[in-house]
Each structure stands twice: as structure tokens, then as C-alpha cells.
């Protein structure tokens, strides 16, 4: 599942939303069958990780690391 590139809160939210919709249709996240709570945590972790990788300013990177 490709995540959109970007570090804005809107992009992060869309990535989490897309991941959770995939989970609801398949019951899996990244090929693993997990509970709904674990899926939410995994989706958020993947979205924030993707945002950190595309962030350019140091202040934004530090802000994302705190979450």
C-alpha cells in the first residue's frame, strides 16, 4: 500500500484513513492479521514514519518525532 508523500497533518490523516479502510476490507495491515486497535496503531506509525522521511525542515522533523 503506497502512502502519499508529505508531512502536513492533512496528508498524515489521509494516509491513516487509507490504511484503515484497507484494514476494514481485508482484515490485515501490511500482510498481518491484527486487531482493530493494533491496526490503528500500525497505520499511525506508518503514516508518521512516512511524514518524517519527507519532512525537510528541522523544526518539522523534531515536531513529528515527539508524536
N, C-alpha and C positions, 0 to 999 in steps of 0.2 A: 504494500500500500504506500504509494508515494505521498509524502507530505509536502504541502506548499512551502516555498521558501519565504522567509520573512520573520521579523521579530516583533511585529506590532501585536498588541493584545487581540485585535480582530483576527489576525492570521492564526495565532495560537488557539483561539476559541474555535475557529473553523476546523483546524486540524484535529482537535479533541472531538468535536462534533462528528466529523467524518469517520474517525476511528471508532467511536461508539456506535454509529449507525452500522458499520461493518460488523461489529461485535453482535449487535442485535439480530442481524440477518444470518450470521454464521455460527455464533456462539464461541468464536475464537478471536484471539488477539495475537498477531504475529505467529500464527500456526499453533498456538497453545490454547487448550480449553481451560478457561478460568471462570471464577465467579464474577458477578457484575461489579462488585466493589473493587476487586483486583483489576478488572478490565479498565475501570475508570482511572485507577492509579497508573496503570501502564500507559494508557493513552495520554494522560497528562505528562508523564515522564518523557515520552517520545516527542510530544509537541514542544516542551520546553527545551529538550536537548537539541532539536532541530533549530529552534529560535536562537539558542546560544551559538550554534555553528554559523549562522548567517548574520549575527549581530556584528556591527562594525565599531561602534564607539565603546570605549572602556566603561563609561558610566552605565550604559545599557547592559553590557555583559555582567557587570557586578550586580545590577538590579536583578537580572534573570537568575544569577547563581544563588541569590538569597531565597528564592522560592522553592 
